[in-house]
Amino acid sequence: MIGYLSGRLLAADGEELLVAAGGVGYWVTVGAHDARAVMKSAERAVELFVHTQMTVAATTGKATIHLYGFRTPEDLEAFRWVLSVPKLGARIALDLVGTLGA
């Protein structure tokens, strides 16, 4: 499980960041506030605490790994807490943490 990434921002597509770390590029989903903060950074250095989630499609059995990134361990912990609520998915949890601030 990936828990932390430190690297350089290579590209951004909305709230999806491509972070180069150790010679590998990782697409990481972040909240809107974190995306804006990273994009404002002149040096393009990125440090993210990461929640790794694997989902398997019921119809095809295809597995997908999603990385959700946060600038602080407190935001990551808040995300995991919100995610533990039944019927709330990662996108809603990410938006709530970004809106409320941990």
PyMOL commands that set and color helices and strands:
alter all, ss='L'
color gray80, all
select helices_A, chain A and resi 32-40+73-83+90-100
alter helices_A, ss='H'
color red, helices_A
select strands_A, chain A and resi 4-13+16-21+24-29+45-56+63-70
alter strands_A, ss='S'
color yellow, strands_A
deselect
rebuild
show_as cartoon
